[in-house]
Amino acid sequence: MPTPHRIVSRFMVSVMVCLLSPLAQAQTIEFELPTIAHTGTAFDVTITISEGEITADQSLTLQMELATVELTRMEDGTFVATGIVLDSSGTVDIDVMLSGESIGQEHIRVIPGWVSILPPILAIAFALIFRNVIPALFLGIWFGAFAINGFTFVGAFHGLLDAFQFFMLNALADADHAAIIMFSLMIGGMVGIITQNGGMKGVVNILERWTTTPRTGQASTGVLGLLIFFDDYANSLVVGGTMRHVTDRLKVSREKLAYIVDSTAAPVSCLAFVTTWIGFEVGLIGDTIAKIDGFDESGYSVFLSSIPYSFYPWLAILFVFVIAVSGRDFGPMLKAERRARSTGQLWDPNAKIEHETEESRNLQKDDKPQRAINAALPILVLIAAVIVGLFVTGSDGSGTQSIRDIIGDADSYKALMWASLLAALTAGLLTMGQGILSLADTVDAWYRGGRAMGFAMVILVMAWGLSSVCTEVNTASYLVSTLGDALPAGLVPAVVFILAAAVAFATGTSWGTMGILIPLVLPLTWAVMQPDDGSAVTNFSLMYSAVACVLAGAVWGDHCSPISDTTILSSMASGCDHIDHVRTQMPYAMTVGAVGLFIGTIPTGFGVPWWIAMPLAIGALILVHRIISKPVEKAE
């Protein structure tokens, strides 16, 4: 029975075998192969043999089912068999044969490719139908573990246990995931302190002078989202926590606040020149380009050239302000906004919102001073510390690095952890130094603010667990092989955009989608770009557009997915029911994505310059909004 105790799509397993044959001595065999293979889809097997010599006159083969596959010796001493295809489902034994005798055995589980997309589909469908994301996520993890263990009663039971003990445990134990949880809780604690010490109320008092209507309140939230451009996580947490108090007073629904926060987080971070995304993106692009013969442009240069082709992020940001300034909405968001304006009910009566999130509005005591500096300074420390942290962790001390190189080499998680700690300490010291709260009350305020994020942190861990399951069953590989074959040149960017959106929607991660697709898409695009007459490539717009579509499609799918980490954080920070946020945001994301795809991406794929397509897309988006939207304030 295969075990699922592997958290990457490829695993290493060592087998000690004593040979009875006089041709070799005791050897250690290491297998490298997928945890799960798909029927009819090729995969590779790599083995490493130590403690023994394989001579030239000895044959080394793999025996599986009724087929024999030759192993090729590589320069590094490993033996590789490529393009292996299995046609039947189930557990298949793989024997390593040395001159006709078995010297080691491993097995691989084979499933139909379509099974690999069921875990995220089940989770998403259950979440949208029953409006409860935790059991939905667990169902997806369980089904994936069930598929890995085998579709038997015993496999179902083992899958149930592994869903919790293995996948969720490893999601929590991952250092980067733990960093996200820690700085999220620390930022939540900071918000708790600046709420109770009166600082948040002071900020609200100032903003009230400029935000006197729902329209100006929404626009101000969008502007703040643009200003905190360096990281999508920090953006969601700070903007949502700060502006919730302002938009509540103006009777803007929590669903609208969450939408604005979400749509000015990842889109801004994937476009700005200096962000925590930049190193990851440029690193992937540069590593892939280095392996393409004839294309020697730097990764950062390719990224900069791709920005004009990133139609979805640009249009998503624009649409936030179109919605805010016009006072018009459509779909479920229109219903939510009219409910908030007419009844003052900021969230759906059936919404599931952490109670502490709502109580935090009343944490500030009436007898405390309302000094905006007590909130503004910790937030400024947070922003400044992130920027400084990026430079500290990215600099090699030589003094010759460019800013883009420093940011590219930076450790964003470390910078965010440092910044969140310093911001929380600043808030606490300001509060106690002015005698506003005692040490015990300050700690209690920090705890209350952090505790408000507990429910969302559980969702986040489970979303990571589901992403790990999708990696195990090769969900992305199936989507790529299904959607990525036989691409006409002009449609390459459009298909890449849809593929990236599908992967991001199914897995809930923009970064994971980029990591999967960029190494696949860039060589494919380069091959499609080659002229039929054998001449050199002179127009690189298709490559820039394909890179942009990986990034833009990843953000689009992320915006529509109920298992996305940034979507979860936006819901949490805004005090909005997570499923309500997804249901109200999805029509907006789909509208923007469709306009960007049909008016921007497809025309540029067939040679229309981006500077023509972008204004047309903007005009089309504004026109579509005007046609399908209705005023929130009903005419008397």
Residue pairs with C-beta under 8 A, 6 or more apart in sequence:
1 91
1 149
1 150
1 154
1 155
1 158
2 35
2 91
2 107
2 108
2 109
2 148
2 149
2 150
3 149
4 35
4 145
4 148
4 149
4 158
4 159
4 162
4 166
4 167
4 472
5 162
5 166
6 35
6 472
7 167
7 170
7 468
7 471
7 472
8 471
9 34
9 35
9 471
9 472
9 474
9 477
10 32
10 33
10 34
10 35
11 32
11 33
11 35
12 30
12 31
12 32
13 30
13 31
13 106
14 28
14 29
14 30
15 28
15 29
15 30
15 31
15 104
15 105
15 106
16 26
16 28
17 26
17 27
17 29
17 103
17 104
18 26
19 25
19 26
19 27
19 52
19 98
19 101
19 103
20 101
21 98
21 99
21 101
21 103
23 55
23 58
23 98
23 99
23 101
24 52
24 53
24 54
24 58
24 98
24 103
25 51
25 52
26 51
26 52
27 49
27 50
27 51
27 52
27 103
27 104
28 49
28 50
28 51
29 47
29 48
29 49
29 96
29 103
29 104
30 47
30 48
30 49
30 50
31 45
31 46
31 47
31 94
31 104
31 106
32 45
32 46
32 47
32 48
33 43
33 44
33 45
33 46
33 94
33 106
33 108
34 43
34 108
34 474
35 108
35 109
35 148
35 472
35 473
36 108
36 109
36 110
36 111
36 116
36 147
36 148
36 472
36 473
36 474
37 43
37 84
37 86
37 92
37 108
37 109
37 110
37 111
37 474
38 110
38 111
38 112
38 113
38 116
38 474
38 477
38 478
38 481
39 86
39 87
39 88
39 89
39 110
39 111
39 112
39 113
40 85
40 87
40 113
41 85
41 113
41 477
41 478
41 481
42 82
42 83
42 84
42 85
43 84
43 85
44 80
44 81
44 82
44 83
44 84
45 62
45 69
45 80
45 81
45 84
45 94
46 78
46 79
46 80
46 81
47 71
47 78
47 79
47 96
47 104
48 77
48 78
48 79
49 79
54 60
54 73
54 98
58 98
58 99
59 70
59 97
59 98
59 99
59 100
60 70
60 71
60 73
60 79
60 96
60 97
60 98
61 68
61 69
61 70
61 71
61 96
61 97
62 68
62 69
62 71
62 81
62 84
62 94
62 95
62 96
62 97
63 69
63 94
63 95
63 97
63 102
64 84
64 86
64 92
64 93
64 94
64 95
65 86
65 88
65 92
68 97
69 81
69 84
70 81
71 79
71 80
71 81
71 96
72 79
72 80
72 81
72 82
73 79
74 80
86 92
86 108
86 110
88 110
89 110
89 111
89 112
90 109
90 110
91 107
91 108
91 109
91 110
91 150
92 107
92 108
92 109
92 110
93 105
93 106
93 107
94 105
94 106
94 107
94 108
95 102
95 104
95 105
96 102
96 103
96 104
96 105
97 103
109 148
109 150
111 147
111 473
113 478
113 481
113 482
114 478
115 147
115 473
116 147
116 470
116 473
116 474
116 475
116 477
116 478
117 475
117 478
117 479
117 506
118 143
118 147
119 140
119 141
119 143
119 144
119 147
119 466
119 469
119 470
119 473
119 475
120 140
120 466
120 470
120 475
120 505
120 506
120 507
120 508
120 563
121 506
122 136
122 139
122 140
122 143
123 136
123 137
123 139
123 140
123 141
123 466
123 562
123 563
124 136
124 140
124 505
124 506
124 561
124 562
124 563
125 136
126 132
126 135
126 136
126 139
126 140
127 133
127 136
127 137
127 562
127 563
127 579
127 582
128 562
128 579
128 582
128 583
130 136
131 350
131 352
131 577
131 579
131 580
132 352
132 579
133 459
133 562
133 563
133 578
133 579
134 458
134 459
134 462
136 562
137 459
137 462
137 463
137 465
137 466
137 563
138 163
138 462
140 466
140 469
140 563
141 163
141 167
141 168
141 462
141 465
141 466
141 469
142 159
142 160
142 163
143 159
144 159
144 163
144 167
144 466
144 469
144 470
144 472
144 473
145 158
145 159
145 160
145 162
145 163
145 166
145 167
145 469
146 155
146 156
146 159
146 160
147 159
147 473
148 159
148 162
148 469
148 472
148 473
149 155
149 156
149 158
149 159
149 162
163 465
167 465
167 466
167 468
167 469
168 461
168 462
168 465
170 465
170 468
171 177
171 461
171 462
171 464
171 465
171 467
171 468
172 178
172 181
172 461
172 464
174 464
175 413
176 413
177 460
177 461
177 464
179 413
179 414
179 416
179 417
180 233
180 413
180 460
180 565
181 457
181 460
181 461
182 417
182 420
183 233
183 413
183 416
183 417
183 419
183 420
184 233
184 237
184 453
184 457
184 460
184 569
185 450
185 453
185 457
186 417
186 420
186 421
186 423
186 424
186 450
187 234
187 237
187 238
187 241
187 382
187 420
187 423
187 424
188 237
188 241
188 449
188 450
188 451
188 452
188 453
189 424
189 445
189 446
189 447
189 449
189 450
190 378
190 382
190 420
190 423
190 424
190 427
190 446
190 449
191 200
191 237
191 241
191 242
191 360
191 449
192 360
192 363
192 445
192 446
192 447
192 448
192 449
192 450
192 452
193 378
193 424
193 427
193 428
193 431
193 437
193 442
193 445
193 446
193 449
194 200
194 374
194 375
194 378
194 379
194 427
195 201
195 360
195 361
195 363
195 364
195 445
195 449
196 363
196 364
196 365
196 368
196 431
196 437
196 441
196 445
196 448
197 364
197 368
197 374
197 427
197 430
197 431
197 434
197 436
197 437
197 442
197 445
198 364
198 365
198 368
198 369
198 370
198 371
198 374
198 436
199 370
199 371
199 372
199 373
199 374
199 375
199 376
199 378
199 427
199 430
200 242
200 245
200 364
200 375
201 245
201 364
201 370
202 369
202 370
202 371
202 372
202 373
202 374
202 375
203 242
203 245
203 372
203 375
203 376
204 245
204 246
204 249
205 370
205 372
206 372
207 220
207 246
208 246
208 249
210 216
210 220
211 217
211 220
211 246
211 250
213 250
214 247
214 250
214 251
214 252
214 327
214 341
214 632
215 324
215 325
215 327
217 243
217 246
217 247
217 249
217 250
217 252
218 247
218 252
218 256
218 260
218 320
218 323
218 324
219 321
219 324
219 325
220 243
220 246
221 239
221 243
221 246
221 247
221 257
221 260
221 261
221 264
221 324
222 260
222 264
222 317
222 320
222 321
222 324
224 239
224 242
224 243
225 235
225 239
225 260
225 261
225 263
225 264
225 265
225 268
225 320
226 264
226 268
226 317
228 234
228 235
228 238
228 239
228 383
229 235
229 268
229 269
229 272
229 275
230 269
230 272
230 274
230 275
230 276
230 383
230 386
230 387
230 390
231 269
231 275
231 276
231 386
231 412
231 416
232 265
232 266
232 268
232 269
232 276
232 277
232 566
233 265
233 416
233 566
233 569
234 382
234 383
234 386
234 416
234 419
235 261
235 264
235 265
235 268
235 269
236 261
236 262
236 265
236 566
236 569
236 570
236 573
237 569
237 573
238 379
238 382
238 573
239 260
239 261
239 264
239 265
239 573
240 257
240 258
240 261
240 569
240 570
240 572
240 573
240 574
240 575
241 573
242 375
242 379
243 257
243 261
244 254
244 257
244 361
244 573
244 574
244 575
245 361
247 256
247 257
248 346
248 361
251 340
251 341
251 344
251 346
252 337
252 340
252 346
253 333
253 336
253 337
253 339
253 340
253 346
253 347
254 346
254 347
254 351
254 353
254 574
254 575
254 576
254 577
254 580
255 332
255 333
255 336
255 337
255 347
255 576
255 580
255 581
255 584
255 585
256 329
256 333
256 336
256 337
256 340
256 584
257 574
257 575
257 576
258 570
258 571
258 574
258 576
258 581
258 584
258 585
259 320
259 333
259 581
259 584
259 585
259 588
260 320
260 324
261 570
261 573
261 574
262 559
262 566
262 567
262 570
262 581
262 585
263 316
263 317
263 319
263 320
263 559
263 585
263 588
263 589
264 317
264 320
265 566
265 570
266 313
266 510
266 555
266 558
266 559
266 566
267 312
267 313
267 314
267 316
267 317
267 555
268 275
268 313
268 317
269 275
269 276
269 277
270 277
270 281
270 310
270 313
270 510
270 551
270 552
270 554
270 555
271 307
271 310
271 313
271 314
272 278
273 304
273 404
274 390
274 403
274 404
274 407
275 407
276 386
276 390
276 410
276 412
276 415
276 416
277 511
278 303
278 404
278 407
278 408
279 394
279 407
279 408
279 409
279 410
279 412
280 511
280 514
280 515
281 303
281 514
281 551
282 299
282 300
282 303
282 404
282 408
283 299
283 408
284 299
284 514
284 515
284 518
284 519
285 299
285 302
285 303
285 518
285 522
285 547
286 298
286 299
286 300
287 299
287 519
288 518
288 519
288 522
288 523
289 295
289 296
289 297
289 298
289 299
289 302
289 522
291 523
292 522
292 523
292 526
294 526
294 536
294 537
295 526
295 537
295 543
297 305
297 540
300 404
300 408
302 543
302 544
302 547
303 547
305 540
305 544
306 544
306 545
306 547
306 548
306 551
307 548
308 544
308 548
308 610
308 611
308 614
309 493
309 541
309 544
309 545
309 547
309 548
309 549
309 600
309 601
309 604
309 610
310 548
310 551
310 552
311 548
311 552
311 596
311 597
311 599
311 600
311 601
311 613
311 614
311 617
312 497
312 552
312 553
312 555
312 556
312 592
312 593
312 596
312 597
313 551
313 552
313 555
314 614
315 592
315 595
315 596
315 600
315 617
315 618
315 621
316 555
316 559
316 589
316 592
318 618
318 621
319 588
319 591
319 592
319 621
319 625
322 621
322 622
322 625
323 329
323 588
323 625
326 625
326 626
326 629
327 631
327 632
327 633
328 625
328 626
328 629
328 630
328 631
328 632
329 337
329 629
329 630
329 632
330 587
330 625
330 628
330 629
330 630
331 584
331 587
331 588
332 583
332 584
332 587
333 584
333 585
333 587
333 588
334 629
334 630
334 632
336 348
336 580
336 584
337 632
338 632
338 634
339 345
339 348
340 346
341 632
341 633
347 353
347 575
347 576
347 577
347 580
348 577
348 580
351 576
351 577
351 580
352 577
352 578
352 579
353 575
353 576
353 577
354 452
354 453
354 454
354 455
354 456
354 572
354 575
356 448
356 451
356 452
357 452
357 572
357 575
358 575
359 448
360 448
360 449
360 452
363 445
363 448
364 370
368 436
368 437
369 434
369 436
371 434
373 430
374 427
374 430
374 431
374 434
374 436
375 427
377 426
377 430
378 423
378 424
378 426
378 427
378 430
379 423
381 419
381 422
381 423
381 426
382 419
382 420
382 422
382 423
383 419
384 419
385 415
385 418
385 419
385 422
385 423
386 415
386 416
386 419
388 415
389 410
389 414
389 415
389 416
389 418
389 419
390 406
390 407
390 410
390 412
390 415
391 406
391 407
391 410
392 415
393 409
393 410
393 411
393 414
393 415
394 401
394 405
394 406
394 407
394 408
394 409
394 410
394 411
395 401
395 406
395 409
396 409
401 409
424 446
428 442
428 446
431 437
431 442
431 445
432 438
432 439
432 442
437 445
452 572
453 572
455 572
456 568
456 569
456 571
456 572
456 578
459 568
459 578
460 565
460 568
460 569
463 508
463 563
463 564
463 565
463 568
464 565
466 507
466 508
466 563
467 507
467 508
467 509
467 512
467 563
470 476
470 506
470 507
471 507
471 512
475 503
475 506
475 507
476 503
476 506
476 507
476 513
476 516
476 517
479 499
479 502
479 503
479 506
480 499
480 503
480 516
480 517
480 520
483 495
483 498
483 499
483 502
484 495
484 499
484 520
484 524
487 495
487 524
487 528
489 528
489 529
489 542
489 605
490 602
490 605
490 606
490 607
491 602
491 605
492 524
492 525
492 528
492 542
492 545
492 546
492 605
493 542
493 545
493 546
493 548
493 549
493 601
493 602
493 604
493 605
494 549
494 597
494 601
494 602
494 605
496 517
496 521
496 525
496 546
496 549
496 550
496 553
497 549
497 550
497 552
497 553
497 556
497 597
497 601
498 553
498 597
499 517
499 553
500 513
500 514
500 517
500 549
500 550
500 551
500 552
500 553
500 554
500 556
500 557
501 553
501 554
501 556
501 557
501 560
501 593
502 557
503 512
503 513
503 516
503 517
503 554
503 557
504 510
504 512
504 513
504 553
504 554
504 555
504 556
504 557
504 558
504 561
504 564
505 557
505 558
505 560
505 561
506 557
506 561
507 513
507 561
507 563
508 558
508 561
508 562
508 563
508 564
508 565
508 567
509 558
509 564
509 565
510 551
510 554
510 555
510 557
510 558
510 564
510 566
511 554
513 550
513 553
513 554
513 557
513 558
514 550
514 551
514 554
517 550
517 554
518 547
518 550
521 546
521 547
521 550
522 543
522 546
522 547
525 542
525 543
525 546
526 537
526 543
528 542
529 537
529 539
529 540
529 542
529 543
530 537
531 537
541 604
541 607
541 610
542 605
545 601
545 604
545 605
549 601
552 596
556 589
556 592
556 593
558 564
558 566
558 567
559 567
559 585
559 586
559 589
560 582
560 585
560 586
560 589
560 590
561 567
561 582
562 578
562 579
562 582
567 578
567 581
567 582
567 585
568 578
570 576
570 581
571 577
571 578
571 581
572 578
574 581
591 621
591 624
591 625
591 628
592 621
595 617
595 620
595 621
595 624
596 617
599 613
599 616
599 617
599 620
600 610
600 613
600 614
600 616
600 617
603 612
603 613
603 616
604 610
604 613
